[in-house]
Amino acid sequence: MNPLYMLGGLGRVVLSLFANFGKVSLFTVDAISHIFRPPYYPREFVVALMNIGWLSLPVVGLTAIFTGGALALQIYAGGARFNAEAVVPQIVAIGMVRELGPVLGGLMIAARVTSSIAAEIATMKVTEQIDALVTLSTHPMKYLTAPRVLAAILTVPVLVAVGDVIGIAGGYVVATQSLGFNAAVYLQNTVNFLELHDVISSLTKGAAFGLITAVMGCYYGMNSGRGAQGVGRATKSSVEAAAIMILAANFILTGVFFSV
């Protein structure tokens, strides 16, 4: 195969990635700017709060409690090789608060919320409801995107905090009921080991992941193709993009918070 042909194909892929990144960046700035400019739609905001926050709580809670329990078992099994079983409460706490709580919570919300937003807005585009909004002098970004982005930024950190607590509780139950840890000592070690810096980093990650999940759903919904295939493609692409960006943002934020 001609090397120049391969190089040209690679260049097209790279240029396409940069072009898409630029489009998403401009869309994000536009969405955030509309949050602070009237008119406002409080009803849409409340509906988004319920859909993103309250209705996501069960899946985030179940994910966290099983993750915390499994983490305690794995750390105990690994620590037993070095006679370091006593570090279970400390590692469960820092693992859930710094990494697993925000990341798994963000991925679960991306799977549930991003796909829902993308499918809903894409369907509205296919059925020309977005065109109807424009006809009624209603800005689609203000009515569809801004309430969802604001709701996600506010609610996902709360979901992450709840997931952190439930995950630590899952590790606590497994450690005290199955691994023979003293309940009071376990809780004391958890409280003593966690720092405010860890909690702040967890909540900051939650806000960033909330922004990503909402923006990706709205962006791909607004730019979906026509027909049922366009809706399906937009839904799939939104979740894939949200998951990749959450993992990338987690790496960047971890470096920012814990490199100093």
C-alpha positions in Angstrom: 0.0 0.0 0.0 1.2 3.5 -0.8 2.7 5.1 2.3 1.4 8.5 1.2 -2.1 7.1 1.0 -1.9 5.8 4.5 -0.4 9.1 5.7 -3.3 11.0 4.0 -5.9 8.8 5.7 -4.3 9.4 9.1 -4.2 13.1 8.4 -7.9 13.1 7.6 -8.7 11.3 10.8 -6.7 13.8 12.9 -8.2 16.8 11.2 -11.7 15.3 11.7 -11.0 14.8 15.4 -9.8 18.4 15.8 -12.8 19.7 13.8 -15.2 17.8 16.0 -13.4 18.9 19.2 -13.8 22.6 18.0 -17.5 22.1 17.3 -18.1 20.6 20.7 -16.1 23.3 22.4 -18.1 26.1 20.7 -21.3 24.3 21.5 -20.3 24.0 25.2 -19.5 27.7 25.4 -22.8 28.6 23.7 -24.7 26.4 26.1 -23.1 27.8 29.2 -23.6 31.4 28.0 -27.3 30.7 27.6 -27.6 29.6 31.2 -26.9 33.2 32.4 -29.1 35.0 29.9 -32.9 35.4 30.0 -35.4 34.2 29.2 -35.4 31.3 31.7 -37.5 28.1 31.7 -37.9 27.0 35.3 -40.3 24.2 34.4 -37.8 22.6 32.0 -35.1 23.0 34.7 -37.1 21.2 37.4 -38.0 18.4 35.0 -34.3 18.0 34.1 -33.4 18.0 37.8 -35.8 15.1 38.4 -34.7 13.1 35.4 -31.0 13.6 35.9 -30.8 13.7 39.7 -33.6 11.9 41.5 -34.2 9.2 38.9 -30.5 8.4 38.6 -30.1 7.8 42.3 -31.0 4.0 42.3 -28.5 3.1 39.6 -25.8 5.2 41.1 -26.5 3.7 44.6 -26.5 0.1 43.4 -23.3 0.6 41.4 -21.6 2.2 44.4 -22.6 -0.3 47.0 -21.4 -3.3 45.0 -18.2 -1.5 44.0 -17.4 -0.7 47.6 -18.1 -4.3 48.7 -16.0 -5.8 45.9 -13.2 -3.2 46.6 -13.0 -4.3 50.2 -12.8 -8.0 49.3 -10.0 -7.3 46.7 -8.0 -5.1 49.0 -8.2 -7.6 51.8 -7.1 -10.5 49.5 -4.3 -8.4 48.2 -3.2 -7.0 51.5 -3.2 -10.5 53.1 -0.1 -11.4 50.9 1.9 -8.7 52.7 0.2 -8.9 56.1 -1.5 -5.5 55.4 -5.1 -6.4 55.8 -5.6 -3.5 58.2 -5.4 -0.9 55.3 -8.8 -2.0 54.0 -10.8 1.0 55.4 -8.3 3.6 54.3 -8.0 2.3 50.7 -11.7 1.8 50.3 -12.3 5.3 51.4 -9.7 6.9 49.2 -10.5 4.7 46.2 -14.2 5.5 46.3 -13.9 9.2 47.0 -11.0 10.0 44.7 -11.7 7.7 41.7 -14.3 5.0 41.7 -17.2 7.1 43.0 -16.9 10.0 40.5 -15.9 7.9 37.5 -18.4 5.0 37.9 -21.1 7.5 38.8 -20.3 9.6 35.8 -20.3 6.6 33.5 -23.6 5.3 34.8 -25.2 8.8 34.4 -23.7 8.9 30.9 -25.3 5.6 30.0 -28.7 6.7 31.4 -28.9 10.4 31.0 -26.8 11.2 27.9 -28.5 8.5 25.9 -31.9 9.8 27.0 -31.2 13.4 26.2 -29.7 12.6 22.8 -32.6 10.3 21.8 -35.2 12.9 23.0 -33.7 15.9 21.2 -32.8 13.9 18.1 -36.5 12.7 17.9 -37.6 16.3 18.3 -35.3 17.2 15.4 -36.6 14.4 13.2 -40.2 15.3 13.9 -39.4 19.0 13.3 -40.4 20.0 16.8 -37.2 22.0 17.0 -38.2 23.9 13.9 -41.5 24.6 15.6 -39.7 26.1 18.6 -37.8 28.5 16.3 -41.1 29.4 14.6 -42.5 30.3 18.0 -39.5 32.5 18.7 -38.1 30.1 21.3 -34.3 29.5 21.1 -33.6 25.8 21.1 -30.4 26.2 23.1 -32.2 28.1 25.8 -35.2 25.8 26.0 -33.6 22.4 25.4 -29.9 22.7 26.3 -29.4 25.3 29.0 -31.8 23.7 31.6 -30.3 20.3 31.1 -26.7 21.5 31.3 -27.4 23.5 34.5 -29.3 20.6 36.1 -26.5 18.2 35.4 -23.8 20.5 36.7 -25.8 20.9 40.0 -27.1 17.3 40.5 -24.2 15.1 39.4 -21.9 16.3 42.3 -24.7 15.4 44.7 -25.1 12.0 43.1 -21.3 11.5 43.3 -21.3 12.4 47.0 -24.1 10.0 47.7 -22.3 7.3 45.7 -19.2 7.9 47.7 -21.0 7.4 51.0 -22.9 4.4 49.8 -19.7 2.8 48.4 -17.9 3.3 51.7 -20.9 1.8 53.4 -20.7 -1.2 51.2 -17.1 -1.7 52.1 -18.0 -1.2 55.7 -20.7 -3.9 55.6 -18.5 -6.4 53.9 -15.5 -5.7 56.1 -17.4 -5.9 59.4 -19.7 -8.8 58.5 -17.4 -11.0 56.4 -13.8 -10.0 57.1 -13.9 -9.6 60.9 -13.2 -5.9 61.2 -14.3 -4.0 64.3 -17.1 -1.6 63.3 -15.9 1.4 65.4 -12.3 1.0 64.4 -13.2 0.8 60.7 -15.3 4.0 60.8 -12.6 5.8 62.8 -9.9 4.8 60.3 -12.1 6.0 57.4 -12.8 9.4 59.0 -9.1 9.9 60.0 -7.8 9.0 56.5 -10.0 11.1 54.3 -9.1 14.8 53.8 -11.1 17.8 52.7 -9.0 17.9 49.6 -10.2 14.4 48.6 -13.9 15.4 49.0 -13.4 18.7 47.0 -11.7 16.8 44.1 -14.6 14.3 44.1 -17.3 17.0 43.9 -15.3 18.9 41.2 -15.1 15.8 39.1 -18.8 15.3 39.5 -19.5 18.8 38.2 -17.2 18.3 35.3 -18.7 14.9 34.4 -22.2 16.4 34.7 -21.3 19.1 32.2 -19.9 16.5 29.8 -22.9 14.1 30.0 -25.4 16.9 29.4 -23.4 18.6 26.6 -22.7 15.4 24.7 -26.4 14.4 24.8 -27.6 17.8 23.6 -24.8 18.2 21.0 -25.4 14.8 19.3 -29.2 15.3 19.6 -29.1 18.7 17.9 -26.8 17.4 15.2 -28.5 14.0 14.5 -29.3 12.7 11.1 -32.8 12.2 9.7 -34.9 9.2 10.4 -34.7 6.3 12.9 -31.1 5.5 11.9 -30.1 9.1 12.7 -31.7 9.0 16.1 -30.0 5.7 16.9 -26.6 6.9 15.6 -26.8 10.1 17.7 -27.7 8.1 20.8 -24.8 5.7 20.4 -22.3 8.4 19.5 -23.3 10.5 22.5 -22.7 7.8 25.0 -19.4 6.8 23.4 -18.2 10.4 23.4 -19.4 11.1 26.9 -17.6 8.0 28.3 -14.3 8.7 26.6 -14.4 12.4 27.6 -15.3 11.5 31.2 -12.2 9.2 31.4 -10.0 11.8 29.8 -11.3 14.5 32.1 -10.8 12.3 35.1 -7.1 11.8 34.1 -6.6 15.6 33.7 -8.4 16.5 36.9 -6.5 13.8 38.9 -3.3 15.3 37.7 -4.4 18.8 38.6 -5.5 17.9 42.1 -2.8 15.5 43.2 0.3 16.7 41.4 0.8 19.4 44.0 
